[in-house]
Amino acid sequence: MYILGGVLILILQTALIAGLVVQRGRRRRTERALRESERRFRVMADTAPVLIWRAGTDKGCDFFNKPWLDFRGRTVEQEAGQGWMDGIHPDDRAACVDRFNEAFDRASPSAWSTACGGPTASIGG
């Protein structure tokens, strides 16, 4: 009886370890696929002839493509969060920020332009 119980425990442990090994392999493949997807996105974003940025749920911007940074002559760290607003002319800042906040709160694209030392853009309209 004790021998049978010991064998059963050994089989269970082996099955659990095998399951953990399989899970680890899946996790590694998923992480590799995520890294590759992120790499492809960055290549696409950095070679696109447009200015691209992304805002998080806190409305703070956390990604700017290379053309954006080249156009602005600033680093990601300088632009991050609300730093991008430094490039908006003081006379236009309040209206631009209001429009950004409204579009963000609606979770929809918005046509807006800014006077930040360069061409204006229309997003979604």
Secondary structure, DSSP 8 states (H G I E B T S, - for coil): -HHHHHHHHHHHHHHHHHHHHHHHHHHHHHHHHHHHHHHHHHHHHHHSSS--EEE-TTS-EEEE-HHHHHHHT--HHHHTBTGGGGGS-HHHHHHHHHHHHHHHHHTS-------SSS----S--
